[in-house]
């Protein structure tokens, strides 16, 4: 483990293949690591789907210090650490009456190690804690990795929004959260 203490009971410790994995609420010291994840993953994922201009727009709009700092300060960003190094992140928050997972990214060299699933489990725990019956996600059409990952975690497509300007449609998915054992449905 990283030696970081957490007072949040929803922070999860899980074992990966030979590595200690810790998912926790991000703090101010995580800003640079979270920004790095965005700037390292976004071009790889989105450039083949939507082009360099889309990547530049997305980084300038959603991966700035101001945007990420606000999410961290609101307690809406999680990080995943392996051996003390941040290798993944997730961000969530409200939109209208919905609980939306805005981001879930894992550095490519750590794919297939359960990091994304551990982050997803932590987001589900936050949604349940806040009393939300479902989680909504969106991604650009053509992101086959996102589609597979979300379907594997119980999400179903609800609708698509045209993005215009030759950009891929936005695919919206929802995961209904079943009542946990012992809860009234």
ABEGO torsion letter per residue (X at the ends): XAGBBBABAABBBBBBBGBBBBBBBBBAAAAAAAAAAAAAAAAAAAAAAAEAAAAAAAAAAAABAAAAAAAAAAGABBBBBBGGBBABBBBBEBBEABBBBABBBBBAAABGAGAAAAAAAAAAAAAAAAGBABBBBBBBBGBAAAAAAAAAAGBBBABBBBAEGGBBBBBBBBBBBBBBBGBBX
